[in-house]
Amino acid sequence: MGKSERPPGDPELKRRIQELIAYKGGGHNADLVEDVVENALKLLHDVEERGDVRVIQTALRELRYAFKLFAPYAGTRKVTIFGSARTQPNKIEYQQAVEFGRKIADAGFMVITGAGPGIMQAGHEGAGPERSFGANIRLPWEQNANPVILQDKKLVTFKYFFTRKLTFLRHSDAITLFPGGFGTMDEGYEAITLMQTGKSRLMPLVLIDRPGGTYWKTWDKNIREHLLRDQLISPDDLCLYQITDSTDEAVKIITRFYRNFHSSRFLRELFIIRLKHAPSATALEALNEDFADIIAGEKMHVIAATPEERDDEDFVELPRIAFGFDRRQYGRLRQLIDALNGL
């Protein structure tokens, strides 16, 4: 619901909240902050259990601080590295994570990890503290941040896994998974699920194994022999992730994704894809034919930045295409992005 569509509330309450915002000096997104304050006040009567209110209080506090921490680096793409905290430095996977962190940083990306030991520390060692973020989690046995990121200002510690995972996905432009336990599986499945359902941006999801390793091949075999064979997912969903045992190939997969593709957004019935260079009329005609199955409404066409994008200062200088996307086949949409990157 847009701000012009919000139902009328208590005019006196609205006035007082606006006065409070003015007292604090105003700032960004005042209309949204006003709504947050109004909903916070509703907790006085709507939620009686103190523990429930603490969840809301802590989640809001954690997200506010995390978003503030990431804001100065919004213009730099970032890769999240997931993997086991138990992986020792003498393991090949650890050494690969160091290598990958270094190579992806050299390619211009920053690295985000869970800030703990194992694969997380390895990623930070490779990228270096100046190109690293840490999103630590408080656990009963007190997981401390690794020494690479411990004293860095780009470290935030969360109480809740859900706020931590939201931060990972909100600020990532790619995700890599090294072999790990339940946490790695959870983070990987959530990333796939959110992309499959359109609840997060499409981005590279790369599963990195040690050379000749079978960790991710076995995982992929289970996906194909149970989820796919039993029609619990569609064949195109397999396009949402890629498996490699080469750190060079992992870097190539991520950088190739942004070769032409820049970003996207929905605008009412249109799905807008921003690009570094627009496709030719001939290429666009071929794309409309090849991806007709995901088009619901207008065919793909080149457009100028929309008024809404101009209001938001949303990469208005970039060329873009738009079309009516069916909002269901995100695996096929990933294939479209790959096709655009191949032009």
Steps between C-alpha positions, in 0.01 A plus 500: 500500500650836399507790742216670311291185549548467876173491691429809710606465862483715810579855380620607845733201529632569151567862593687406817713239323588757235594745775722233656671437166553874459640517856758237400599713203312316227691276261456229240166332423303692760169353382624144557650587839167653594334167423761310706438727800123464465524121488739498796238687703240240407708243687381665822160334448545237228778287654489419869784245529820686592722244327317555169558874520867437575529303176364799306715746693821301447430424134438867422813606688718240327374578152531876548861468611591248228349709221684807634825303497458388137368831365837667423592202280176477304679570174735202531379151412538237771529120514391301804709194587329223698665183628593304809643669809675169573719491189865512610773705327676183380193393298486556124159665534644760740783580261251526213290747700809714560578485128143581400483795742818643352392449138149638541639806683747551216199493265355801685260332743482517877449187710239431769529201735351393829818631669580173677788255456546242224381592152384839626845596625656362184286728284604800706865403485482490122309825451674688782323700772464812284279310255318286757176515697419276794148403609559310824238312704478472877485132595474325840869404473596856402627486144758776484576687182815384327818708553495638144172688549484526881623859531348621172212745495329293229403235756149461640383236747142368490283332758263350243582281202210644301626859518851379420384301197291793377811718520705248302246477221405867496858612441635215286549510125614137494514208743759225524472186710791283606432162665338544839246370746139580583559877494653492153213283373245736657657807345530336159142374493365834615691683226361261236148520639496879507624523142265223382201687644607849399548616858861600439700626205644244262874466554771239447487214751823301464570177687876449529649158572859390542659370176349161425269531800148358510334708773292715265470232231334273757274786609409571137430131438251500786332811355466337158401151613240608754384860460520514121397141423199528730407835339546690825702760307514589131800422274571870460553535876831321451622816325491686832831350614828382349763255628875523450822381662700792361530838670586656163178362354304626802634852446423473128139393568444801726668761281330363187159550663570875508662516155194678359228458761498772765180482706124463478173607658127455463287800409134405511451252212848548355826330590791734424853373436779758503797424278841635409403490134159447345433208262457570132156480344590165345626360831188626678278330245685172556472536879125557475472182299729291720342612827139536390401248772577746782344807341161601636396825337738734323789351307858600571575848377758769563378781725638817656521535876148525640382801703504281811862402436590865447333594827702228674820591309503135405784459247325730254808520277487130409314351203221259592244263363156426640236231457211333674654216704274221624659522849529123522783363289807648668726223374408603147552865595852406607548346154384826345761691699764255380385560142523878546851459639594305188404780261 
